[in-house]
Amino acid sequence: MDDSTKQNRRARVFISCGQTKHSDELETAHKIWDRLHELGFDPYIAVEEQTLSGLRENIFRHLRNAEYFVFLDFKREKLIPQGHGKIGFVQSRKLPHRGSLFSHQELALASYLDLPLLAFQEQGVKTDDGVLRFLQANATTFTDRPLLPNVIADEVQRRGWNPRSLRELILERDRPAEHSEHNVLTDRGVVEVRRFYYVYVRNLHHHKTATNCYVHLEKVIKLDDSSIEIPVKSVELKWSGYTLPNAHILPTTTRPFDAIAILHRLPTEPALVTFSDSVAFGRLDIHGPGEYELRYAVVSDNFPIARACFRLSLSTVLDRTTLAAT
């Protein structure tokens, strides 16, 4: 990911609202999209899905990746008490309306994902219905749909929602030749000098801490005519200067991990620094100079999995070896 791409990233807002045919609901949603986009966000209007694959590929994926959630509860038909189905009874009583079932289901998922929430209910909708009964969402009542986009934009700004605050981790390495030297006790029982190359994991969120982050090397490819994939054992890698495999990354900060380590006497045999009681899990099946692609993954309790590829240019002269982002 280049610098311009990073700078242009926007926080994603999931807009959950009804879309009844022959109504102005979808038009209202698009005007809300326009206002949020003007404020610097990346909005998404949830479209009601009829298939399981559509739910997985659209609704669930956008909810999982969103930073913020806007809930719009447009009114539907009146809620008629059981046993009073006559038209005259309905017309003579000020009965509450039900809200959008689909939006309430999305609200339940957003609550599970702990997304910051703005909730708006059209006047007349039953206030203690559905998931809202169990959430302290303090839904704002509205009557005039054309005013809703500006009302939401004002509340977004009042709450301090940040268009640059993303619930995302990225892997970085700005200086390909950066490294450090340390004396280590090898599996031969002797102290030798080892060169460590770091990759930095950045938390792009301004308020959330990424908790229990683990690093894995997923794939190694030798970049020659055949592009051979080199087998890698799945094992947790070590965070630099830290003695546990799981680490927290505070908001807007970075944390380095040991991407590879190379003994001075074996410049073309990089190794991993792992949490394992077997030295076999630290070995890479790389035994000569060349160009290699290494793909790392960082998993976390509360952030989406982050992946990035780096190019290892391995030389017989250690000072010429580099690790760079692709």
C-alpha positions in Angstrom: 0.0 0.0 0.0 1.6 3.3 -1.1 1.4 6.5 1.0 -1.2 8.2 -1.2 -3.5 5.2 -0.7 -3.1 5.4 3.1 -3.9 9.1 3.1 -7.1 8.6 1.0 -8.6 5.9 3.2 -12.0 6.9 4.8 -13.8 5.5 7.8 -16.7 3.3 6.6 -20.3 4.0 7.8 -22.9 1.3 7.4 -26.3 2.9 6.7 -29.1 0.5 7.7 -32.6 1.6 6.6 -35.8 0.3 5.1 -36.3 0.4 1.3 -40.1 -0.1 0.8 -41.1 0.2 -2.8 -43.1 3.3 -3.9 -41.7 5.3 -1.0 -39.0 7.9 -0.5 -36.9 5.8 1.8 -34.2 4.9 -0.7 -34.0 8.5 -1.9 -33.6 9.6 1.7 -30.8 7.1 2.3 -28.9 8.3 -0.8 -29.1 11.9 0.5 -27.7 10.7 3.8 -24.9 9.0 1.8 -24.2 12.3 0.1 -23.9 14.2 3.4 -21.7 11.6 5.0 -19.5 11.5 2.0 -19.1 15.3 2.1 -17.9 14.9 5.7 -15.1 12.6 4.5 -16.6 9.2 5.2 -17.1 6.1 3.0 -20.8 5.3 3.4 -22.5 2.1 2.4 -26.3 1.7 2.0 -27.4 -1.8 3.0 -29.5 -3.4 0.3 -32.0 -6.0 1.5 -30.7 -9.4 0.4 -32.8 -12.5 -0.4 -30.1 -15.1 -0.5 -27.5 -16.5 2.0 -24.7 -15.8 -0.4 -25.9 -12.2 -0.7 -25.9 -11.8 3.0 -22.4 -13.2 3.4 -20.9 -11.3 0.5 -22.6 -7.9 1.0 -24.3 -7.3 4.3 -22.0 -9.3 6.6 -18.8 -8.2 4.9 -19.6 -4.5 5.0 -20.8 -4.8 8.6 -17.6 -6.6 9.6 -15.4 -3.9 8.0 -17.4 -0.9 9.1 -16.2 1.7 11.7 -19.6 3.3 12.4 -23.3 2.3 12.1 -26.4 4.5 11.4 -29.7 2.9 12.1 -32.9 4.3 10.5 -36.2 2.8 11.6 -38.9 3.8 9.2 -42.4 3.0 10.1 -44.3 0.1 8.6 -47.9 -1.2 9.2 -49.7 -0.7 12.5 -49.3 -3.3 15.2 -52.8 -4.6 15.8 -53.6 -6.3 19.1 -54.5 -10.0 18.8 -58.2 -10.4 18.3 -58.8 -6.9 16.9 -58.4 -7.3 13.2 -61.3 -5.2 12.2 -60.6 -2.1 10.0 -62.8 0.1 12.2 -60.8 -0.7 15.3 -57.5 0.1 13.6 -58.7 3.4 12.2 -60.2 4.5 15.6 -57.1 3.8 17.6 -53.6 5.5 17.7 -51.8 2.2 17.4 -48.0 2.1 17.1 -46.3 1.0 13.9 -43.7 -1.7 13.6 -40.3 -0.8 12.4 -38.1 -2.4 9.7 -37.4 -6.0 10.5 -34.4 -6.2 8.3 -32.8 -3.1 9.9 -33.4 -4.5 13.4 -31.5 -7.7 12.3 -28.6 -5.5 11.1 -28.7 -3.6 14.3 -28.3 -6.8 16.3 -25.2 -7.7 14.3 -23.8 -4.2 14.7 -24.3 -4.5 18.5 -22.5 -7.8 18.5 -19.6 -6.2 16.6 -19.6 -3.2 19.1 -19.8 -0.6 16.4 -20.5 3.1 17.4 -24.1 3.7 16.8 -26.5 6.5 15.8 -30.2 5.4 15.9 -33.1 7.3 14.5 -36.8 6.2 14.7 -39.7 7.7 12.7 -42.4 9.1 15.0 -45.1 6.4 15.4 -42.8 3.4 15.5 -43.1 1.3 18.7 -40.2 2.6 20.8 -39.5 -0.5 22.9 -39.7 -3.0 20.0 -37.0 -5.4 18.8 -33.3 -5.1 19.6 -33.5 -1.4 20.7 -35.3 -2.5 23.9 -32.0 -4.1 25.1 -29.6 -1.4 23.8 -29.1 2.0 25.4 -29.1 3.6 22.0 -31.2 6.7 22.9 -32.9 6.7 19.4 -33.7 10.2 18.1 -37.3 10.6 16.9 -37.9 12.2 13.5 -40.9 13.3 11.6 -39.6 15.1 8.5 -37.6 12.7 6.3 -36.1 15.5 4.0 -34.4 17.0 7.1 -32.9 13.7 8.2 -29.6 13.9 6.2 -28.6 17.2 7.9 -29.8 16.0 11.3 -27.6 12.9 11.0 -24.6 14.9 9.7 -24.9 17.3 12.6 -25.0 14.4 15.1 -22.1 12.7 13.5 -20.0 15.8 14.0 -21.3 16.3 17.6 -20.3 12.8 18.5 -16.8 13.3 17.1 -16.9 10.5 14.5 -13.6 10.7 12.7 -13.4 9.9 8.9 -9.7 9.0 9.3 -10.2 6.6 12.2 -10.3 3.0 10.8 -10.8 -0.2 12.6 -7.9 -1.7 10.8 -4.3 -2.8 11.2 -1.7 -2.3 8.4 1.8 -3.8 8.1 4.6 -1.4 7.2 8.3 -1.3 6.5 9.5 2.1 5.3 13.2 1.4 5.3 14.2 -1.8 3.5 17.7 -2.0 5.0 16.6 -1.3 8.6 17.8 -4.0 11.1 19.4 -4.5 14.5 22.1 -6.8 15.8 21.8 -9.0 18.9 23.8 -11.7 20.5 21.7 -14.9 20.8 22.2 -18.4 22.1 21.8 -20.7 19.1 20.6 -24.3 19.1 24.2 -25.3 18.9 24.6 -23.9 22.5 26.9 -21.0 21.5 26.4 -17.3 21.4 26.4 -15.8 17.9 25.5 -12.5 16.3 22.1 -12.4 14.7 20.6 -9.7 12.5 16.9 -8.9 13.0 14.6 -7.4 10.4 11.3 -5.8 11.7 7.9 -5.2 10.3 5.7 -2.6 12.0 2.0 -3.1 12.7 0.0 0.2 12.8 -3.4 0.6 14.4 -5.3 3.1 12.3 -8.1 3.6 14.9 -8.1 6.7 17.0 -9.8 5.2 20.0 -9.8 1.4 19.9 -6.9 -0.7 21.1 -6.3 -3.8 19.0 -6.3 -6.6 21.6 -4.5 -10.0 21.6 -2.7 -9.6 18.3 -0.8 -12.6 16.9 1.6 -12.7 13.9 2.0 -15.6 11.5 4.0 -16.1 8.3 1.4 -17.5 5.9 3.3 -18.0 2.7 6.8 -17.9 1.1 7.4 -17.8 -2.7 10.7 -17.9 -4.5 10.5 -15.3 -7.2 12.1 -16.9 -10.2 10.7 -18.3 -13.4 8.9 -21.1 -11.6 7.6 -19.0 -8.6 7.8 -22.0 -6.3 5.9 -21.8 -3.0 8.0 -22.9 -0.1 6.2 -24.8 2.7 5.8 -22.9 6.0 4.7 -24.3 9.4 2.0 -22.4 11.1 3.4 -20.9 14.3 3.2 -17.6 16.2 6.0 -15.2 15.6 7.7 -13.0 18.3 6.8 -9.3 18.9 10.1 -7.4 19.2 11.3 -6.9 22.7 8.3 -8.8 24.2 8.1 -12.2 25.8 4.5 -13.2 25.0 3.0 -14.2 21.6 -0.1 -12.0 22.0 0.2 -8.2 22.3 -2.0 -5.1 22.4 -1.6 -2.2 20.0 -2.8 1.1 21.3 -4.7 3.5 19.1 -2.7 5.3 16.4 0.5 3.5 17.5 2.8 0.9 15.9 4.3 -2.3 17.3 7.2 -4.2 15.6 7.6 -7.9 15.2 10.6 -9.9 14.2 9.9 -10.7 10.6 13.2 -12.7 10.0 16.5 -13.2 11.6 19.8 -14.1 10.0 23.0 -15.4 11.6 26.1 -13.6 10.4 27.8 -16.9 9.6 24.8 -18.1 7.5 23.8 -15.0 5.5 21.6 -16.9 3.0 19.6 -18.9 5.6 17.0 -16.7 7.2 15.1 -18.0 10.1 11.9 -17.1 12.1 11.8 -16.1 15.8 8.8 -18.2 17.0 7.0 -19.3 20.1 7.6 -23.0 19.9 9.4 -25.7 21.9 10.8 -27.1 18.6 13.6 -25.4 16.6 12.0 -26.9 13.4 9.3 -24.3 13.5 11.8 -21.5 13.3 13.5 -22.8 10.1 12.7 -21.6 6.6 13.5 -23.9 3.7 15.6 -21.1 2.1 19.3 -21.9 1.5 20.5 -19.6 -1.2 20.5 -16.0 -2.5 17.6 -14.8 -4.5 14.3 -12.9 -4.4 11.5 -14.1 -2.1 8.0 -13.0 -1.3 6.9 -13.3 2.3 3.2 -12.9 3.3 2.5 -12.1 6.9 -0.9 -12.1 8.7 -1.9 -10.4 12.0 -5.0 -11.6 13.8 -6.7 -9.8 16.6 -9.7 -10.2 18.9 -11.5 -7.1 17.7 -9.9 -6.0 14.4 -10.2 -7.7 10.9 -7.2 -9.9 9.9 -4.4 -7.8 8.3 -2.2 -9.2 5.6 0.8 -7.8 3.7 3.6 -9.1 1.4 7.2 -8.2 1.7 10.1 -8.8 -0.7 13.2 -10.4 0.7 16.3 -9.7 -1.4 18.7 -12.3 0.0 22.4 -11.9 -0.7 25.6 -13.8 0.2 26.8 -10.4 1.6 24.6 -9.7 4.6 24.8 -6.0 4.3 23.2 -6.2 0.9 20.2 -8.1 2.1 17.0 -6.1 2.3 13.3 -6.6 3.3 10.9 -4.2 1.6 7.1 -3.8 1.3 5.8 -4.8 -2.1 
